[in-house]
């Protein structure tokens, strides 16, 4: 069985350094965005979603020989009012600029496969939130 591990070390205040696969990133619970030096814990879930499905889609598009000049995503999570505040709605928007507009069906197929078969983060998020997916062609 595959496993993942993260090691977390307190720095000061509400700052922590997370070590994963030999790489370090900062998590900061400071509410003041201007003095924060790291990433918010809940927002990391949204970044994980984008990374997971982005890897899937780009890998599949390359295998399908789909040429594009831009690929990006925006993920928006809406938090509940009740404590603990959790995401109850998540919107994932893929943005892509294709070299050939005839490849739109391949993009839609790659997104569909990522969402329904390969991206484990999408599957996990769907356990607690409504996940809406959109594709924007530039």
C-alpha positions as CSV (number, residue, x, y, z in Angstrom):
1,X,0.0,0.0,0.0
2,X,1.3,3.4,-1.0
3,X,1.7,6.0,1.7
4,X,2.5,9.7,1.9
5,X,4.2,11.5,4.9
6,X,4.6,15.1,5.9
7,X,6.7,16.3,8.8
8,X,5.7,19.6,10.4
9,X,7.8,21.8,12.6
10,X,6.7,24.9,14.5
11,X,8.7,28.0,13.7
12,X,7.1,30.7,15.8
13,X,3.7,32.3,16.2
14,X,1.4,30.4,13.9
15,X,4.1,29.5,11.4
16,X,5.1,26.0,10.6
17,X,7.5,24.5,8.1
18,X,6.2,21.3,6.4
19,X,8.8,18.9,5.0
20,X,7.6,16.6,2.2
21,X,9.8,14.5,-0.1
22,X,12.8,16.5,0.9
23,X,11.1,19.8,0.1
24,X,10.0,22.5,2.6
25,X,7.1,24.9,2.4
26,X,5.6,27.3,5.0
27,X,2.2,27.1,6.5
28,X,1.0,30.2,8.3
29,X,-2.2,30.6,10.3
30,X,-1.7,34.4,10.6
31,X,-5.0,36.1,9.7
32,X,-3.2,39.2,8.4
33,X,-2.3,38.6,4.8
34,X,0.3,41.3,4.7
35,X,2.4,39.7,7.5
36,X,1.7,36.1,6.6
37,X,4.8,34.2,5.4
38,X,3.2,31.0,4.3
39,X,0.2,29.3,2.8
40,X,-3.2,28.8,4.5
41,X,-3.9,25.2,5.5
42,X,-7.4,25.0,4.0
43,X,-6.3,26.8,0.8
44,X,-3.7,24.1,0.3
45,X,-6.5,21.7,-0.4
46,X,-7.5,23.8,-3.3
47,X,-3.9,23.9,-4.5
48,X,-3.6,20.2,-4.2
49,X,-6.8,19.8,-6.3
50,X,-5.3,22.0,-9.0
51,X,-2.0,20.2,-9.0
52,X,-3.5,16.7,-9.1
53,X,-5.9,17.3,-12.0
54,X,-3.4,19.6,-13.8
55,X,-0.8,16.9,-13.9
56,X,-3.4,14.4,-15.2
57,X,-4.8,16.7,-17.9
58,X,-1.4,18.0,-19.2
59,X,0.0,14.4,-19.3
60,X,-3.0,13.2,-21.2
61,X,-3.0,16.1,-23.7
62,X,0.7,15.4,-24.4
63,X,-0.1,11.8,-25.1
64,X,-3.0,12.9,-27.3
65,X,-0.6,15.2,-29.2
66,X,-2.7,18.2,-28.3
67,X,-0.7,21.4,-28.7
68,X,-1.5,24.4,-26.4
69,X,0.3,27.7,-25.6
70,X,-1.3,28.2,-22.2
71,X,-2.8,26.0,-19.5
72,X,-3.9,27.2,-16.1
73,X,-6.6,26.7,-13.5
74,X,-8.5,28.7,-10.9
75,X,-10.0,27.0,-7.9
76,X,-12.5,28.7,-5.7
77,X,-13.7,27.2,-2.4
78,X,-16.7,28.4,-0.5
79,X,-16.6,27.9,3.3
80,X,-19.6,27.1,5.5
81,X,-20.6,29.5,8.2
82,X,-20.6,26.9,10.9
83,X,-17.5,25.9,12.8
84,X,-15.5,23.9,11.8
85,X,-15.6,25.9,8.6
86,X,-15.3,23.5,5.7
87,X,-15.6,23.8,1.9
88,X,-19.1,22.9,0.8
89,X,-18.8,24.2,-2.8
90,X,-15.7,24.1,-4.9
91,X,-15.4,25.5,-8.5
92,X,-12.6,24.4,-10.7
93,X,-12.0,26.3,-13.9
94,X,-9.5,25.1,-16.5
95,X,-8.2,27.7,-18.9
96,X,-6.5,26.6,-22.1
97,X,-5.3,28.2,-25.3
98,X,-5.2,25.6,-28.0
99,X,-3.1,25.7,-31.2
100,X,-5.9,23.9,-33.0
101,X,-9.5,24.5,-31.9
102,X,-10.4,21.1,-33.3
103,X,-8.8,19.6,-30.2
104,X,-11.6,20.8,-27.8
105,X,-13.1,17.3,-27.7
106,X,-9.7,15.9,-26.6
107,X,-9.5,18.5,-23.8
108,X,-12.9,17.7,-22.6
109,X,-12.0,14.0,-22.6
110,X,-8.8,14.6,-20.6
111,X,-10.7,16.7,-18.1
112,X,-13.5,14.1,-17.8
113,X,-11.0,11.3,-17.3
114,X,-9.1,13.2,-14.7
115,X,-12.2,14.1,-12.7
116,X,-13.9,10.7,-13.0
117,X,-11.1,8.3,-12.9
118,X,-7.6,9.5,-12.0
119,X,-7.5,12.5,-9.7
120,X,-7.8,11.3,-6.1
121,X,-8.0,14.8,-4.7
122,X,-11.1,15.4,-6.7
123,X,-12.6,12.2,-5.4
124,X,-11.8,13.2,-1.8
125,X,-13.2,16.7,-2.2
126,X,-16.5,15.2,-3.6
127,X,-16.9,13.4,-0.2
128,X,-17.6,16.7,1.5
129,X,-18.3,19.3,-1.2
130,X,-20.1,19.9,-4.5
131,X,-17.3,20.1,-7.1
132,X,-18.2,22.1,-10.3
133,X,-15.9,21.9,-13.3
134,X,-15.7,24.4,-16.1
135,X,-13.4,24.7,-19.2
136,X,-12.5,28.1,-20.5
137,X,-11.0,28.3,-24.0
138,X,-8.8,31.4,-24.5
